[in-house]
């Protein structure tokens, strides 16, 4: 089993692939954790709750501010929930916000 301090520490990992500069800079040595980067402030977000009435979205979309909902360039998230309203699956696609629920939009 791996030593606990090596699990999330990009500087301690050895092998054929060296940690990238971004991985090294995002690692907080004092906390033994990697920083999480949020969506930048120059992005817009849209939510679609579909038929849900519990306030949890079925679709989330992120794109640069000013990008129309009718053009490609949106990072789309589709969520599936279980019977207890917990997210069980998150699928991602890069497509048009207006087409997020279309059969032709491929989520992986």
N, C-alpha and C positions, 0 to 999 in steps of 0.2 A: 504494500500500500504506500502511496506517495506521502512524503512528509507534509504535514499541514501547511507549513509556511511556503511550500513550493506550488501549491494548488493554484493560487491566483497571482503569484508573483512572477511577472514576465522576466525579471532579471535572474531568477533562480532556475528557470527552465533550461534544460540542456537538451541537445539533440541536433538534428540536421538543420533545423530552422531557427534562426536567431530572432528574438523579439524585435518588432519594429520600433522606431523612434516614438510613434504615436502611442503604442502599448506601454512603453517605458515611461512616457510623460504622464499618462493617465493613471498610473499606479501610485497609490498612497502607501508608502512604506510603513508609516506609523500605524495605519489602520488595517494593513494586510488586505486591502480591497482596491478594486478598480473604480474610478469615477464613472458615473453615468452621465452622458451628455444628453441634454434635452434638445427638443426641436428649437432651432434658432429663432430669434424674435423677428426675422425677416420672412417667416413662414406664416401661412394661414392654415387654419384647421376647420374642417367641416365634420358634422356628426349627422348620422341618419339612424333613427331608432326603429325604423321599419314598423312592425306591428307591436313592438314591446312598449309597455306602459310603465315599466319600473325604473326608467331613467338610465338604463344601460344601453349603450349603442350597439347596433348590429354592424354598422360601417363607420370607420373614421378615415378621413382623408387629409393629407398634408401636401402643400405645394407652395412655391414662392408667392409672396403677396402680389396680387394683381393678375395672377394666372386665371384665365376664365375656366369655369367648371366644364365647359364644352370642348376643351383641348386636352391632349395627352400631356403627361408630366406630373400626374398626381400619384403619390404613394398611398395606396389604399390598404386598409386593414378590414378584414371581415371576421367577426367573432361568432363563435358557436357556444351556446350555454347549455348546461345540464338542467335537470328538473329542479335543482336547488338554486338556480340563477347564478351559477358560477361559470366563469369562462373555462371551457375545456379545450378549445381550438382557436388559434389565431392564424389566419391565412393572409398572405400579402400578394398584392398585384401592383403593377405600374401601368396606369391606364387613365381614362377620362372619368372624372367624378360623376358626371351625368349618366355614365354607363355602368356604374358600380354594381348594380343588381342584374345587369343583362347576362344572359346565358353565355355570350361571347367573351365576357371578362374572365380570364383564367387566374384563379387564386391558387397559390402553392403554399 
